């Protein structure tokens, strides 16, 4: 199978003129199995700096599994994950978050009992430097650091226009607002790569999956014209 | 006012003080249950072990002396010095942190994602192991714990109430100290969980494990931390109860009194543990005072459990616990 777009090492310009940089993350020949079930079969693709990259496919195609591999929740049996020019070894999910990969989930994974502000502050956790003892005794830089992160969190709250629900436990918010809080928490981590469990119509390049395989990769237009993709969504025509 | 009213008031005041001590034990349960969903049956033994270790350090006892003597035919018992109380408390705290680390490493780590009942059984095993281990380490004899806490009747309260009501209340000074220490501990824990990075991480883990992982929180680190905090709470409880009734096996049974406290307060609520402790402490004193004489006394032994039963029937989530909604 041929990849649709020619992308060189330096990157490329999008249709609306944004500059896309070099490779940020590269998945090489990823295969993931659960017992006898193959969830992902020998898939390779890359994600570049500044790029909006989509993974689409029918239900059960393996999109969420792929996100879980990137995220460190699942460990593929075969293949390599490269991030920022380095091969990623065996990692746990919290290591991945600390590398600068944030995520929002298809069915929202917020801390429901905590307020909007607290939820967004958890996004700053990986960036807090002071140790346990200093934090426990509120000693040394602990207070200054808390203030700094608080300001950052407030900026995100302003940006997402959710000031009015700052102190509300997120479990009480409607779905749309919860989605925004979850995005806020992901943004608070200042991630290099943001994984979102929702469909967006803004993508620069699209990977199409079906039954764990990659069946297309390219710009939205190229993907739309790809007969295999059409078959996957609409079924194969018999005549 | 009739004398009976003063008796009742005095009983209530004493009950509140005992209730604080119940709350202290219940607090240890709530912390671990919130963070990891584990009901730690060993919490009472933690308090006993902490108190034994504290006495051992204070008196300069040689750990495992009996074992060493039995194997090598020596007769070692003491290092020959006494450790200052503050230093002994710090050393005991270090032991409790180490214990938390080892529990995570040797027990919990291997049982991740198991059924709650399996984890519960593991903590029962841990309780019996630690009880025996404590005996081997420090000896099974009843020990006297003295960390310089005041004991005996508070003459200040006695005089103050006497000049006010013409009837002096008998309140143990140790109970007053325990109440103050417990209150401070609770405030400190609240501040820690509300306003620090690790407190926030702790609440995040208590709320949703998957989401916590995705923002970069290490569950294992938080578990070690919360078991260490529970160890610290156990140390404080062990110090208070140990001073009150000596360091001995029955100290670990105070955990059983924490159960009805939790039923009342809810397993996931820190304020609930406090209020539950106070209600049980005061309730059992007043019940003994009012109903006790009619049924032959000793109602303290069962009042708390009866109250817990009533709560289980009418409000299973407790006063402050999260409402249990099962989706079908």
Interface residues (C-beta under 8 A of the other chain):
Chain A: X71 X73 X92 X93 X94 X96 X97 X98 X102 X103 X105 X109 X110 X111 X112 X113 X114 X118 X121 X122 X123 X125 X126 X128 X130 X132 X135 X136 X138 X142 X146 X185 X189
Chain B: X191 X192 X195 X196 X197 X198 X199 X200 X201 X203 X204 X206 X207 X208 X210 X211 X212 X213 X214 X215 X216 X217 X218 X219 X225 X322
